[in-house]
Every structure is written in C-alpha cells, then in structure tokens.
Amino acid sequence: MYDPKPFDSLAVGDRAVVSKTVTEADGALYIAATGDFGPVHVDEGYAAGTRFGRRLAPGIMVAGLCTSVLTAELAGTIGVSVEDRFWFTGPVFYGDTITIEVWIAERHPETRSLVWEASARNEAGLEVLKARATLKYPRPKPAPAAA
C-alpha cells in the first residue's frame, strides 16, 4: 500500500516491531522469483549434510522482511534505498517466527536522508540478522505560484 509519510514527520528513535513466521511458501515464492536455487534452501539431503542440518530460508529474503517493516510500519514508501548492509548472524529455518525491530538511527535534513537499523531475532531470542541502511527522500514540490 502506498504510504506517503513525509520526511519531516520522522525522528531518530522512532521504531517498529513486527513478528512473522517464515513459511515454506514464502521461500518457494522468493526462490521462484529470484532463481536463488542454492541447495541449502531447496535440497533437504544436501542441507542435512551442512552444519545447519536442515534447509535454511534465504537470508536475503529475511533481510527483505526488514525493509518491509521499515516501509509498511515506520518510514513510509516514498524514501528510496541508496545503501543497504546486512549481517546474517544466525540461521533462519522454515517455520521459525522472526521478530524484526527497525528503528531510525540518524536523520540528515541537509541531504533528506535517514539511516535506519534493524535486528531480527528468532523465537529463542537468537539474533539472526542485523541491518544498517540509508533511505533518501525527494525534495518537496514547490507550492504553485500565486496568480
């Protein structure tokens, strides 16, 4: 949904928290859309032989959940991502419920940009992902000249 939240309405410390269970269907849709057929995501036999012992949900898909929380719950949809950094700090398995917390860490009015950070934890409290990224907002359109 389009949410034109203005830059001036956002402040350092604003935050949002959302939980989501990562399903097999989520993974299948992501994998089909991106072609990310890494065997650790799709091959149970292969994944059983890894240090994880079973299939993992694609990490970048989980990172995408952070950006979804950002736009849907916190910063709106008009900012454009100009830099994203993600650290995959633990495994996410299909069926895990992930709690994602996103917050505004920095606000730069001179460049109309925000730096946001995120942490995602599984139901056991293990951090599975950290993020730090920058959103840039368009300048407001000038008001029409008076006639």
Solvent accessible surface area in square Angstrom, and as a share of the most:
residue,aa,sasa,rsa
1,M,224,1.00
2,Y,155,0.59
3,D,45,0.23
4,P,72,0.45
5,K,57,0.24
6,P,76,0.48
7,F,2,0.01
8,D,113,0.58
9,S,65,0.42
10,L,8,0.04
11,A,50,0.39
12,V,89,0.51
13,G,39,0.37
14,D,49,0.25
15,R,127,0.47
16,A,14,0.11
17,V,85,0.49
18,V,50,0.29
19,S,66,0.43
20,K,69,0.29
21,T,59,0.34
22,V,0,0.00
23,T,55,0.32
24,E,94,0.42
25,A,62,0.48
26,D,37,0.19
27,G,0,0.00
28,A,60,0.47
29,L,128,0.64
30,Y,46,0.18
31,I,10,0.05
32,A,77,0.60
33,A,90,0.70
34,T,75,0.44
35,G,44,0.42
36,D,47,0.24
37,F,128,0.53
38,G,23,0.22
39,P,61,0.39
40,V,31,0.18
41,H,22,0.10
42,V,65,0.37
43,D,64,0.33
44,E,93,0.42
45,G,59,0.57
46,Y,113,0.43
47,A,0,0.00
48,A,60,0.47
49,G,72,0.70
50,T,38,0.22
51,R,216,0.79
52,F,56,0.23
53,G,39,0.38
54,R,117,0.43
55,R,46,0.17
56,L,22,0.11
57,A,5,0.04
58,P,1,0.01
59,G,27,0.26
60,I,88,0.45
61,M,20,0.09
62,V,1,0.01
63,A,1,0.01
64,G,32,0.31
65,L,32,0.16
66,C,0,0.00
67,T,45,0.26
68,S,56,0.36
69,V,8,0.05
70,L,4,0.02
71,T,42,0.24
72,A,68,0.53
73,E,97,0.43
74,L,12,0.06
75,A,0,0.00
76,G,1,0.01
77,T,52,0.30
78,I,48,0.25
79,G,14,0.13
80,V,95,0.55
81,S,57,0.37
82,V,88,0.50
83,E,93,0.42
84,D,63,0.33
85,R,126,0.46
86,F,45,0.19
87,W,93,0.33
88,F,107,0.45
89,T,67,0.39
90,G,20,0.19
91,P,36,0.23
92,V,10,0.06
93,F,28,0.11
94,Y,30,0.11
95,G,50,0.48
96,D,14,0.07
97,T,47,0.27
98,I,0,0.00
99,T,53,0.31
100,I,2,0.01
101,E,52,0.23
102,V,0,0.00
103,W,55,0.19
104,I,1,0.01
105,A,29,0.22
106,E,57,0.25
107,R,65,0.24
108,H,60,0.27
109,P,74,0.47
110,E,120,0.54
111,T,59,0.35
112,R,30,0.11
113,S,9,0.06
114,L,1,0.00
115,V,14,0.08
116,W,2,0.01
117,E,41,0.18
118,A,4,0.03
119,S,17,0.11
120,A,0,0.00
121,R,110,0.40
122,N,25,0.13
123,E,117,0.52
124,A,93,0.72
125,G,41,0.39
126,L,88,0.44
127,E,38,0.17
128,V,2,0.01
129,L,1,0.01
130,K,87,0.37
131,A,4,0.03
132,R,82,0.30
133,A,3,0.02
134,T,25,0.14
135,L,7,0.03
136,K,90,0.38
137,Y,7,0.03
138,P,75,0.47
139,R,159,0.58
140,P,97,0.61
141,K,188,0.80
142,P,123,0.77
143,A,88,0.69
144,P,128,0.81
145,A,101,0.78
146,A,104,0.81
147,A,155,1.20
